[in-house]
């Protein structure tokens, strides 16, 4: 886990933001794999997968357990076929379909640093990264 110090205003120093520049994949090793939630009829889950090569995949599904099996097979998304070895590291929901689609689109536009802060529940860091678009990974 990272050890980052917040300033009095809740922001992070440039030194701490520099600590976020790590090799792809090495920043995912400490993140535990989550079990998929149970199906909730009429609702969707938004999820993030971590792949063996360090890439992150964002998706949504009504049946996350089944969707994870599809990702492991040829029926999964092209991205996860090209980046095998994925595991569930984050999910939100259940959400109404329109809310899930909007949230998935939002997360797909986020930087890697913001996604990692979300996955790790580092809300102060997420706020800081949202304030400045110049701190990309």
C-alpha positions as CSV (number, residue, x, y, z in Angstrom):
1,X,0.0,0.0,0.0
2,X,1.2,3.5,-0.7
3,X,2.0,5.9,2.1
4,X,0.9,9.3,1.0
5,X,0.7,12.4,3.2
6,X,-2.1,14.9,2.7
7,X,-1.6,18.6,3.1
8,X,-3.9,20.6,5.4
9,X,-6.2,21.3,2.5
10,X,-6.4,17.6,1.6
11,X,-4.2,17.8,-1.5
12,X,-1.0,15.8,-2.1
13,X,2.5,17.1,-2.6
14,X,4.2,16.8,-6.0
15,X,6.6,14.3,-4.4
16,X,3.7,12.1,-3.4
17,X,2.0,12.4,-6.8
18,X,5.4,11.3,-8.3
19,X,5.2,8.1,-6.2
20,X,2.1,7.2,-8.3
21,X,4.3,6.7,-11.4
22,X,4.9,3.0,-11.2
23,X,5.4,0.2,-13.6
24,X,2.2,-1.2,-15.0
25,X,1.1,-4.3,-13.1
26,X,3.3,-3.8,-10.0
27,X,0.6,-1.4,-8.6
28,X,-2.0,-4.2,-8.8
29,X,-0.3,-6.9,-6.8
30,X,-1.6,-5.7,-3.4
31,X,-5.2,-5.4,-4.6
32,X,-7.3,-8.4,-3.4
33,X,-9.5,-10.4,-5.8
34,X,-13.2,-9.9,-5.1
35,X,-15.9,-12.5,-5.3
36,X,-18.7,-11.6,-7.8
37,X,-22.0,-10.4,-6.2
38,X,-25.2,-12.4,-6.5
39,X,-27.5,-11.7,-9.4
40,X,-30.1,-8.9,-8.7
41,X,-32.9,-9.1,-11.4
42,X,-33.4,-5.9,-13.3
43,X,-30.1,-4.3,-12.1
44,X,-26.5,-4.1,-13.3
45,X,-23.1,-4.0,-11.7
46,X,-20.2,-1.9,-13.0
47,X,-16.9,-3.6,-12.5
48,X,-13.1,-3.3,-13.0
49,X,-10.9,-6.2,-13.9
50,X,-7.1,-6.3,-13.5
51,X,-5.3,-8.3,-16.2
52,X,-2.0,-10.1,-15.8
53,X,-0.2,-7.5,-17.9
54,X,-1.3,-4.7,-15.6
55,X,-4.1,-3.3,-17.8
56,X,-7.5,-2.5,-16.3
57,X,-10.8,-3.3,-18.0
58,X,-14.1,-1.6,-17.1
59,X,-17.5,-3.2,-17.9
60,X,-21.0,-3.7,-16.7
61,X,-23.2,-6.7,-16.4
62,X,-26.4,-7.9,-14.8
63,X,-24.8,-11.3,-14.0
64,X,-21.3,-10.6,-13.0
65,X,-20.4,-14.2,-12.1
66,X,-21.4,-15.4,-15.5
67,X,-19.7,-12.4,-17.3
68,X,-16.4,-13.3,-15.6
69,X,-16.7,-16.8,-17.0
70,X,-17.3,-15.3,-20.4
71,X,-14.2,-13.1,-20.1
72,X,-12.2,-16.3,-19.5
73,X,-13.6,-17.9,-22.6
74,X,-13.7,-16.9,-26.3
75,X,-17.1,-15.2,-25.6
76,X,-15.6,-12.4,-23.5
77,X,-14.7,-9.0,-24.8
78,X,-11.9,-8.7,-27.3
79,X,-9.9,-6.7,-24.8
80,X,-9.9,-9.5,-22.2
81,X,-9.1,-12.0,-24.9
82,X,-6.0,-9.9,-25.8
83,X,-5.1,-9.3,-22.1
84,X,-5.7,-12.7,-20.4
85,X,-5.6,-13.6,-16.7
86,X,-8.1,-11.0,-15.5
87,X,-9.5,-10.9,-12.0
88,X,-12.3,-8.9,-10.4
89,X,-10.8,-6.1,-8.3
90,X,-13.8,-3.7,-8.0
91,X,-17.5,-3.5,-8.5
92,X,-20.4,-1.1,-7.8
93,X,-24.1,-1.9,-7.7
94,X,-26.6,-3.1,-8.1
95,X,-27.6,0.0,-10.2
96,X,-30.5,0.7,-12.5
97,X,-29.4,0.1,-16.1
98,X,-29.2,3.8,-17.2
99,X,-27.1,4.6,-14.1
100,X,-24.8,1.6,-14.7
101,X,-24.2,2.6,-18.3
102,X,-23.4,6.2,-17.3
103,X,-21.0,5.1,-14.6
104,X,-19.3,2.6,-16.9
105,X,-18.7,5.4,-19.5
106,X,-17.4,7.7,-16.8
107,X,-14.9,5.2,-15.4
108,X,-13.7,4.3,-18.9
109,X,-12.7,7.9,-19.4
110,X,-10.8,8.0,-16.1
111,X,-7.0,7.8,-15.9
112,X,-5.3,4.7,-14.5
113,X,-4.4,6.7,-11.4
114,X,-8.0,7.6,-10.7
115,X,-9.2,4.0,-11.2
116,X,-6.5,2.7,-8.8
117,X,-7.5,5.3,-6.2
118,X,-11.2,4.2,-6.5
119,X,-10.2,0.5,-6.3
120,X,-8.2,1.2,-3.2
121,X,-10.8,3.5,-1.6
122,X,-8.3,6.3,-1.5
123,X,-10.9,9.1,-1.8
124,X,-8.6,12.0,-0.8
125,X,-6.2,10.9,-3.6
126,X,-9.2,10.5,-6.0
127,X,-10.3,14.1,-5.2
128,X,-6.7,15.4,-5.8
129,X,-6.4,13.6,-9.1
130,X,-9.8,14.9,-10.2
131,X,-8.7,18.5,-9.5
132,X,-5.7,18.3,-11.9
133,X,-5.6,16.5,-15.2
134,X,-1.8,17.0,-15.5
135,X,-1.0,14.1,-13.1
136,X,-1.6,11.2,-15.5
137,X,0.0,7.8,-15.2
